[in-house]
Amino acid sequence: MEVKKSLSFRENIRAYNSMFSFTLMGAKVDHSINDGSSPYIFKISGQVCHLMGSLLPVDNESPKFAQLYVYDTYNEIQNRLRAFDCDGTNKKLDSKIVENLIKMFDESNELVKLFRTARDKYETDSLTNLKLTLLGRQPNDSKQYDQPTSDDIGGLIVGDIGLSNSNRDIIVDCKSEGLKRVTKLNPKFMALQYPILFPYGEDGYRPDLKWNENYNGPKTKRQRIPMRAYIAYQIQERDPYLTTLLKGGRLFQQYLVDSFATLEEDRLDYIRQNQKNLRSEIYKGIYDAMSRGDNDANNLGKKIVLPASYTGSPRYMINNYQDAVAICREYGHPDLFITFTCNVKWPEIIREFEKKTRIQA
């Protein structure tokens, strides 16, 4: 029986995660690619963002996302199942698994504890102007890999918060219509969206992370860890350690896609804010405008020039094309099409087979 529940949980892990997530992942998901002819693929197009609502739903609306931790928690199991299965198509979700997840998050997840505190304050004091803030900055880096506490991640405020808060903080109002975008630079950005992958509400990436004192690899000029290096470190498999993140199955695939989209957005933001440092002014002349076909002055505005180092940019494609033409000019046209297959004797493949054999035994 427990094995069946475990398999059911793994199969529907994205559904259970969405049921307990604090934020809404805004993206255009392509469901047509999963037609049963290949393994599951999580595919999106366009921009990705995480959105958060208020602590309490507006009048005549059902609670959803973070509101389920605060509003009508006496019927929380039914509310969560009803919120996610509003059309009655998801019959595979198990109420017992939902109940166990609620208990686990209440005991271990500091973000859940903070929202439960807001629930207790609301139920006992009936506060109508209660606000919750999730801090986007930490006093130092020493707590990065420790389990967080509620005092470290945020607090409850009655009345106006004021103008002294960082723009990386997440401010959650008591009641408000619509959804607000969560900044990708908040350390709880991923923990809010993926509570199953981060069951303790752990911190994620933030811009002021420093390199380890014993790190001997290449470092950036700013002596801070870039987002790409942080994500690459997270998804590395380190035997014999087993991490919850790498065992997420379809949810882990969604996390990888979300992380890549967030990384690309961060790189584009950096390029947009550092156009002068990239010496893009040499590309903004009249000659370049005419060569691009911008003959109408009404169409000319502030343009952002992508450098050749950005994968997929026009200058990146031109550089690679010129390199390919130069190679063909020097060595002739290619006459071989080389494919690559993995070796089944690779240590990581053998290790995974051994793990599955032990589990089945």
N, C-alpha and C positions, 0 to 999 in steps of 0.2 A: 504493500500500500504506500509506504514512504517512498519507494522507488518511483512509483507512478506519479506521486505528487512532485517529486524532484524533476522528473522529465517534463511534466506539465509546466512547472515554474520556468524551466529553462526555455521551453518553447514559447512561452508567453511573457518573457522577462521584460520586453519593451512595454507591454501593456501594464504590467505591475509597476514598472518604474514611472510611467506617465501618471498612474493613479496616485503616486506619492510625491511627485515632483512639485516643487514650490513655484516653478516658472513654466511658461509656455514657450516651446521652441518654435519660432516662426520661420518656416521654410517651405518651399514648394517641393514636396516629396513625390517622386515618380514611382507609383505603385505598379505600373504596367509592365515593368521589367521582370517582376517576379511572377512568371507564368507557369512555374513548375518544371521548366526544362533545364534549370540550373540551380546551384545553391543560392540561398537567400542573399540578396544584394540591397543595401540601403543607399539609394541614389537621390540626390537633391539637385536643384538648379537655382541660380540666383543667390541672393544674399540671405544670410542666416542671422537671426537675432533671438535673444531671450527676453520675454515680456513677463511682467509681474503686475498683479492687481492689488486690491486693498485687503485689509485684514478681514473685513466683513462684506458680504454681498449686498448690493443695493436692494431696495424693496422689490419683492415679487420675483426675485431671481434665486436660483439654486446655487449653493456654494461650489467652488471649483478651485483646484490647485491649492495654494497656501491657505485659502479660506477654510478648507476641510480640517485643518489643524486647530481652528479657533471656533468655528460656528457649528452648533448642534453636534457636539462630539459624543453625545449619548447614543446617537444613531450613526456613528462614523462609518461602520462597515457597510451598511446599506447605502449611505450617502456616496461613498467612494465607488461602489459597484454601479450605482445608478448614474453617477456623473460620467463614468467612462463608457458605460454600456447603455447610453440613452436610447439607441435605436434597437436594442435587443438582439444584436447580432453576435456579441461575444458571450457565448455560453460556456466557454472553457475556463473562465476565471473562477477560482475556488475561494469561497468566503473564509475558510479556515486559514488559507495562506495569507489572506489579507489581514486577518486577526493577528496572526503570528508576526507579520511585518510591523503592524502597529505597536505591538509590545516591544519588539526589538528596537525600533526607532525611538520609542519613549525612553528606553533605558540607556541607549548609547549615543544617539545623535544630538549634538548640542544645538543645532538649528531647530530641531523639533522641540527641544526643551524650551528654547526662547519663545517660540510661538505658543507653546502650552502656557507659559507664564503670562503672555498677553491674553490668552483665553481666561485664565483664573482672575486676572485683574478686571476683565470685562464683565465676568459673571458676578463677581463680588461687589464691585464698585459701580458697575454700569457706566463706565467712562465712554463718553461719546466723542471726545477729542483726543483719543489715545493714538499715538504714533509709535512706530518701531523703526529703529535705524540699525542697519548692518554695516559695521565699520569696514572701510576699504583700506585701512592702514593699520599697521601693528607697531608697537614701540620698538621692537628689535627683531632680528632674524633667528634668535635662539629657539623660538617656539614653532618653527616652520614644520618640523617633523614630529612634534608632540601632539597628543590628543588635545583638541581645543576645549575651552570652557566657555560657558555662556557670557561671562564677564569680558572675555577677550573679543567676542565676535559682534556684540551689539548691546542694545538696551532699549528700555521703554521710556517714552517721554510723553508727558501730558502737556498739551498746549503747543505753542509755536516752537519749533526747533531752533530757529534763528539762522544766521548767515555764516556761522563759523565752521560748518561742516564741509568736508572735502567733497568735490564733485564725484569722487569714486564711491562715496557712501551710498547705500541703498535706503531710501526713505519709503516706508510703507504706511500709507494713511489708514485711518480707521474705516472710512467709507468713501469711495470715489468711483466714478464711472470711467470705463476705458482701461487700457493697460499701459504701463510705463516700461520703457526699455531699460534693461539692466546693463551697465557698462561691463565690457569684457575684462577690464582691469581690476575689477573687484575680486579679492581672493576667494570668495564664495561663489563665483560665477558658475563653475561646473558642479559644485556640491549642491547647489540649489536645483539644478536640472537633473542630476543623476544621483539621487539618494541611495540607490542600491549599490552603485559602484563606490560611493564614498559614504559608508554607513555611519561614520563618526562626525560627519560634517567638516572634513579636513579642509585646510587651506589649499588653494591651487596657486596659479601663477600670479605674481604681482611685480610691477616694474622695478622695485628696489631690492630684489633678491640678489645676494652676493654669492660669489663662487666659494666653494669649500677651501679652507686654508691649505689642505693637502692636494688640491687639484693641480696637476702638472700639464694639462692640455692647453690648447690655444684659448686665449681669453680675449674679450672685446676691449676696446679702448676705455669704455666706461666702467670696466670692472664689474659689470652687472650681467646676470644671466639673461640671455634673450629668450623670448617665448619659444622659439623653435627648439633650442637646446633643452628647455624644461620639459616640453612635451615628449621629445625623443627619449629623455631619461625615464619618464613615467612608463612608457610602453615597452621598455626593454625587459626581456625575460631573464631573471637571475636565479639560476638553479643553485640550491634546492628550495629557494623561497617561492612561495605561492601567494600571489596577490589577487585580491578580489577583482581588480580592474581587468586583468588579463583573462579572467574566467567568466566574463560577462556575455559571451556568445554574441547574439545579434545586437544586444545593447552596447557591447564594446565596439562593434562595427559602427553603430550610430555615433558613439563618442569619438571615434577616429575621424569620421566625416565632419562632425561638429568642430573638433579641434583644428582640423585643416582649414576649414572655412574661417574660423576665428583667427588663425595665424595669417592667412592671406589678407584679411581685413586689417590686421595690425600692421603688416608690411605696407599696404596701400596708404594707411594713415600716416606712417612715417615718411613715405615718399611725398605725400601731399604737403606735409608740414616742413619738409627740408628740400624744397625745390631749388633754393639758392645754393645750398651745399652740393647739390647734384649738378650744378652748372648748367641748368636747363635753359638759361636765358639765351644760349647760343642757338637753340633750336626754334626760337620764337620769332624769327625774322620774317620779313615779307616774302622772301624767297621760299622758305619752308611752307608758308601758308599757301602760296600759289601752287607749289608742287603737290600739295595734298588736295588741290581742287577747291580750296576755300576762296572762291572769287567774290562772294557776296560779303560785304563788310558787316552785315547784320548777323551773320552766323559766327563771327569771330568774338570770342569771349575769353575768359580766363581758362586756359588749358593746362592740364596736368600732364607732364611728360614722364613716361615710364622709362627708367634706365634699362640698359641692355642686360643688367644682372637680374631683372625681374622676369621669371619664366613665363613665356607666352606673350610678352610685350612685342610691339612691332620691331623694335631695334634688336631684341633677342632673336627673333625669327630671321631678320636680315643678316645678323652676324653668323648664325648657324648656316644659313644658305650660302653666304660668301665662303665660309670655311669648307663646306661640302664641294662647292665649285672649284676652289683652289686645290683640294685633294684630288678631284677628278682630273684637273688639268695636269697635275704633276704625275699621278700614278695611273691614269686611265679610268675608264668607267668601271664600276663594280660588276663582277660576274659571279659573286657568291652570295647566297642568302643563308645566313647562319642562324640556326635556332638553338635554344638552350633548354636543357632539361635538368631537373634536380637529381641528385644522387640519393637513393633511398638509404644509403649507409651513412648519411650525414648524422652527426651526434644528436642534433636537436630533433631529427625525425625519429631516430631510434628511441630517444628519451620519451617522446610523446606516445609511441607504441607501447613502451613499457608501462607508462602511467595508466593507459587504457586497459592493459591486461590486468594490472593490479586491481583496478576499480571493478572490472567484470568478475574477477575472482572473489 
